[in-house]
Amino acid sequence: MVDLHLVDSSRQDPYVPARARELMVSVWYPTADRAPMPLRPWFSERMGQVYADGLAQLAPTITGSWTLGLSHGRVDAVADSAGGRRPIVLFSPGMGMPREASTAQAEDLASHGFVVVAMSHTYESLATEFPGGRVEKSMLPQTGDVDEVKAQVGQAMQVRVADTRFVLDRLADLSVGIDPDAEGHPLPSNLAGMLDLSKIAMFGHSLGGATAAQVMHDDPRVAAGVDLDGSLWGSVLTDGLDRPFVLIGGTDHERTQDPSWQQFWSADHGPKLDFRLDGSQHHSFCDNQLILPVLAAAGIVPADFDTEMVGTIDSRNSLDLQRGYLRTFFDTTLGRYGDIAKSPATLLHSEIILVP
């Protein structure tokens, strides 16, 4: 894997107008071998501290700094060119969340042959760490006013869609060997020749799922998408999509409970599926489903807080189910499986409910 610092010199940052818009993305990809390259920390020490502080606002018993161990991604490892060009999957996290908070999903897709590009949306994300250890924290004011929250979400959606389309442009550069990194960090060997720009999908958690839908609406380069438990925003609500899209919601989140999902469903004219993951809650769709049960077992957070955030479903089972559905959906829609019999609808499990 490799982290890239991208600067959009054509766009003024809406959160910090004196600066050009800048992003950090992580590119996860299949590697050629297990060369002695370092494993990327799940969270760096700086990001671990910020993330712990963020959770501590919800559960004051959380203290200290985390790195949470290592991921399975080897930094700057040689990309595996033996499989030819690989499909690309973009990822956008929930509002306020950093890209690192869905590492478990990203590295699994990469281990099954996808190139995954995970984005942090600077100044909206809890924090974004740039080369040299510079950390830019969220600029969003804390508010309980409904109208102010709607305004924040509306602005965030516009920024996120622009971020994603900028990243797509940079991937096009990367695919022909142009290094998009602002510091000129050398690209891993073989990575440029690995990207298949004709096969791009996107998924996201919470507002990231809404971002995936709106990006598909605005940009035909994205062929398929998945929304993990996020209400939808933007013109996609009234226009729908003409390409495959999947909604996966928690225990109390399906079309009958979310007017935005119902509106999208009625307007959508492409292939679509709606699933409910029973026993799950909103944070079951990010790495918090792995973190919080451990903290609860250690007595660091109350058991009821764990249940409120990630539900009653076993976290490993939840993760395995989500991984399987994402892989199969992207394999099917991006042409790796031509047989619709391998679509997610045939993978029904007692905890996954297909909403008719």
Buried (B, 14 or more C-beta within 10 A) or exposed (E): BBBBBBBBEEBEBBBBEEEEBBBBBBBBBBBBEEEEBEBBBBBBEBBBBBBBBBBBEEBEEBEEBBBBEEBBBBBBBBBBBEEEBBBBBBBBBBBBBBBBBBBBBBBBBBBEBBBBBBBBBBBBBBBBBBEEEEEBBBEBEEEEEEEEEEEBBEBBBBBBBBBBBBBBBBBBEBBEEEBBBBEEBEBBEBBBBBBBBEBBBBBBBBBBBBBBBBBBBBBEBBBBBBBBBBBBBBEBBEEBBEBBBBBBBBBEBBBEEBEBBBBBBEBBEEBBBBBBBBBBBBBBBBBBBBBBBEBBEEEBBEEEBBBBBBBEBBBEEBBEBBBBBBBBBBBBBBEBBEEEEBBBBEBEEEBBBEBE
